[in-house]
Amino acid sequence: SRLPSKSALMRTDVMMVTPWLAPIVWNGAFNIDILNAQFHKRDVRIGLTLFALKKYTVFLKNFIETAEKYFMVGHKVHYYVFTDRPQDIPSLSLAEGRTLNVTEVTSYKRWQDVTMRRMQIISENCLQRFIYEVDYLVCADVDMIFSDHVGVEILSDVFAAIHPGFFQLPRQKFTHERRPESQGFIPKDEGDYYYTGCYFGGTVEEIYKVANFCHNAMMADKAKNIEALWHDESYLNRYFLYYKPTKVLSPEYVWNNYYGSSVYVPSKRFVHVEKDYVRIRSD
């Protein structure tokens, strides 16, 4: 994308700005050359967290290889890989100024516990490591690939991505946690968008707040023997309801081929890999 086209700026089939005036990032609505120049002047460092636990290590190679082709090209990137199988991490060729750091962590038998543990690890590392090494942190699921440009246009104090399965649907259709006793509770008449839990980011300081909130909410629910409907995603949506993201990514930045209307999404930049969940989540 270069200069915004008149058709992009005049687009009427989708929202370009949230009700609280945060930009919604769509193809053509930004000038990447200007943005790159601004971020290069600041010598920005971007961290990308990945959790490759159990059999999910099989996705890492394609993720990194496609990220090297499309993600923050020309900028300093630190890949932070957390895994219980460091011996399975492949050797990967990275561009200059880009590094891969592998940290061994304990896994859990249930995938729900794995996803919830992620928020704790992110929040702890924000304080112990990330704050000293990067300026922005992007948190993504490893079972995805980049298929088009994803650059500094996504960066902001804190960004969230609209879930492609709920784009253009009324809030009554959102699968928010509706039980008042859960820390992830969102009333039926509230909710701006339904955000995916697989992709969010921002400054290290802001991501610490996000991850710490989600972890504490999970622990509070666990003490009451409650499990939110969509686990970390439910708590993330609760957080963003009351602490609005400063930038929202359109579904082209987190696409899934088996739901959502592609009519509005001609460019699919970051895509879920189709897989057998039963097989990949087994020991």
Secondary structure as the mmCIF struct_conf table of DSSP 4:
data_model
#
loop_
_struct_conf.conf_type_id
_struct_conf.id
_struct_conf.beg_label_comp_id
_struct_conf.beg_label_asym_id
_struct_conf.beg_label_seq_id
_struct_conf.end_label_comp_id
_struct_conf.end_label_asym_id
_struct_conf.end_label_seq_id
BEND BEND1 LEU A 3 LEU A 3
HELX_LH_PP_P HELX_LH_PP_P1 PRO A 4 SER A 5
HELX_RH_AL_P HELX_RH_AL_P1 LYS A 6 LEU A 9
TURN_TY1_P TURN_TY1_P1 MET A 10 MET A 10
BEND BEND2 ASP A 13 VAL A 14
BEND BEND3 MET A 16 MET A 16
STRN STRN1 VAL A 17 VAL A 17
TURN_TY1_P TURN_TY1_P2 PRO A 19 TRP A 20
BEND BEND4 LEU A 21 LEU A 21
STRN STRN2 PRO A 23 PRO A 23
STRN STRN3 ILE A 24 VAL A 25
TURN_TY1_P TURN_TY1_P3 ASN A 27 GLY A 28
BEND BEND5 ALA A 29 PHE A 30
HELX_RH_AL_P HELX_RH_AL_P2 ILE A 32 LYS A 41
TURN_TY1_P TURN_TY1_P4 ARG A 42 ASP A 43
STRN STRN4 ARG A 45 ALA A 52
HELX_RH_3T_P HELX_RH_3T_P1 LYS A 54 PHE A 59
HELX_RH_AL_P HELX_RH_AL_P3 LEU A 60 TYR A 70
STRN STRN5 PHE A 71 PHE A 71
BEND BEND6 MET A 72 MET A 72
TURN_TY1_P TURN_TY1_P5 VAL A 73 GLY A 74
BEND BEND7 HIS A 75 HIS A 75
STRN STRN6 LYS A 76 THR A 83
BEND BEND8 ASP A 84 ASP A 84
HELX_RH_3T_P HELX_RH_3T_P2 PRO A 86 ASP A 88
HELX_LH_PP_P HELX_LH_PP_P2 ILE A 89 SER A 91
TURN_TY1_P TURN_TY1_P6 GLU A 96 GLY A 97
STRN STRN7 ARG A 98 GLU A 104
BEND BEND9 LYS A 109 ARG A 110
HELX_RH_AL_P HELX_RH_AL_P4 TRP A 111 ASN A 125
HELX_RH_PI_P HELX_RH_PI_P1 CYS A 126 PHE A 130
HELX_RH_AL_P HELX_RH_AL_P5 ILE A 131 GLU A 133
BEND BEND10 ASP A 135 ASP A 135
STRN STRN8 TYR A 136 ALA A 140
BEND BEND11 VAL A 142 ASP A 143
STRN STRN9 MET A 144 PHE A 146
BEND BEND12 ASP A 148 ASP A 148
STRN STRN10 VAL A 150 VAL A 150
HELX_RH_3T_P HELX_RH_3T_P3 VAL A 152 ILE A 154
BEND BEND13 SER A 156 ASP A 157
STRN STRN11 VAL A 158 ILE A 162
TURN_TY1_P TURN_TY1_P7 PRO A 164 GLN A 168
HELX_RH_3T_P HELX_RH_3T_P4 ARG A 171 LYS A 173
STRN STRN12 GLU A 177 GLU A 177
TURN_TY1_P TURN_TY1_P8 PRO A 180 GLU A 181
BEND BEND14 SER A 182 SER A 182
TURN_TY1_P TURN_TY1_P9 GLN A 183 GLY A 184
STRN STRN13 PHE A 185 PHE A 185
TURN_TY1_P TURN_TY1_P10 LYS A 188 ASP A 189
BEND BEND15 ASP A 192 ASP A 192
STRN STRN14 TYR A 195 THR A 203
HELX_RH_AL_P HELX_RH_AL_P6 VAL A 204 ALA A 223
TURN_TY1_P TURN_TY1_P11 LYS A 224 ASN A 225
TURN_TY1_P TURN_TY1_P12 LEU A 229 HIS A 231
HELX_RH_AL_P HELX_RH_AL_P7 ASP A 232 TYR A 242
BEND BEND16 TYR A 243 TYR A 243
BEND BEND17 THR A 246 THR A 246
STRN STRN15 LYS A 247 LEU A 249
HELX_RH_3T_P HELX_RH_3T_P5 PRO A 251 TYR A 253
BEND BEND18 VAL A 254 VAL A 254
STRN STRN16 TRP A 255 TRP A 255
TURN_TY1_P TURN_TY1_P13 ASN A 257 TYR A 258
BEND BEND19 TYR A 259 GLY A 260
HELX_RH_3T_P HELX_RH_3T_P6 SER A 262 TYR A 264
BEND BEND20 PRO A 266 PRO A 266
STRN STRN17 PHE A 270 HIS A 272
HELX_LH_PP_P HELX_LH_PP_P3 VAL A 273 GLU A 274
HELX_RH_AL_P HELX_RH_AL_P8 TYR A 277 ILE A 280
TURN_TY1_P TURN_TY1_P14 ARG A 281 ARG A 281
#
